[in-house]
Amino acid sequence: MLENSVTVFERDGLWVVSVVEHGETLEKEFLNEEFARTYAAGQALRIQKKVRQRN
């Protein structure tokens, strides 16, 4: 099972937030990096994990 995590990365000109929780992955795309990071921070607080940056 995947560990709970929140990751922010850029893909095809969009900012993606990947949230893994209880083995399930949800990806949400944003046009704006700041919006993606704000959403990621909220999700990280919710699942009590730090946001990871993927290159």
Order of alpha helices (4+ residues) and beta strands (2+ residues): beta-beta-beta-alpha-beta
